[in-house]
Amino acid sequence: MNGRLWLVRHGATEWSAAGRHTGTTDVPLTEAGRAAAERAGAALRGIDFALVLSSPLSRALDTARLAGFDHPAVDRNLAEWDYGDVEGITTDEMRERIPGWTVWRDGCPGGETVDEVGARADAVISRVRDVDGDAVAFAHGHLLRVLGARWSGQPAGFAERLLLSTAAICILGWERETPAIDSWNDTSHLD
């Protein structure tokens, strides 16, 4: 057993505010998203992280930098779900094409399945558990939800039950030797 893993979802973008699936499209933070990233940084101030990771996408990298972490290690496994043909559209729009569609059960035509995202989350967990001390990862809503599910020993699809707001902070820790969710979807720093 090593340290805890802190998760920070990137600040708001125009697409996240509109409910559009934003995987590989590099959409910038809004002004409100930038301000929320700075507030997340204030909440993390004083914590000594042995490892700082970020998705390669600018909305996560900018969140890390605005939070005060100028040089995070980029980990491609933290990139958001590749939504394929669902990229840029909302769930309601997708359900006009496929009634009852859900990313968690049906995956994304031309993109990744939930289990493929789970395998990337597992790689991040393995990397973090090799570190002596706490780590923080700046990434995206669906990917971080899957990471929370996998950390706690659940199948990747369990992430459907873990809500995650923009600029929220989560802590994955331990109940003795058992991986556990310590804190989830904390947005108190945004009030």
Phi, psi and omega in degrees: 000130177246212184282189179267161175244117176269138179243136175230117174282143180301159176292173184295147171237169176300321181290319180295322179295330180269358180076020179276135178295119185239093179262272186272346178290130185270082182270131182284162174292148170281172176300319177296323177295322178293317179295320179295323178297320177296321178291325175297320178299320178298323179291334181267350184302136178092351178271131181268111180258128177283338181213131176239119182243154174213150166299155177285349184282143190299327182296327176280316178299317179295322177299315179300313182294317178294334177280357176102010180249090190291331186228064178291151173284125180280128179235112183298338177292345177270000176299151180294162176313135172279106185277355177055237183290351180269350182306127174085358179245162181271167176299317179300319178296321179293324180289343171290330178276315182230098181305135178078005183304141170218137180302326185290323181265320191260348183066202185229118176306127180079003181231207184270157169268166178298325180290328175293321175294321177300322178295322177292320177298320178299322179295321177295315180301316179300317180298315183292322182289347175276355183265140176269098181128182181284153176230158174228140180233128176258120184203216195235160187307300184292317180300316181292326176297317177296319180299318177299318178297312183293321177304318184272013174081014181263159174296155183305324181295343176300338181302338177304334184266004181247101179286149180211116181277160176296143180063015177285154177243136177233155176232124174257126185223219188219141165252094192057245181264003183261125177299135185213158174274117181276314182211139183225137173056043178283118177239016184299333178290348182266352181286000000 
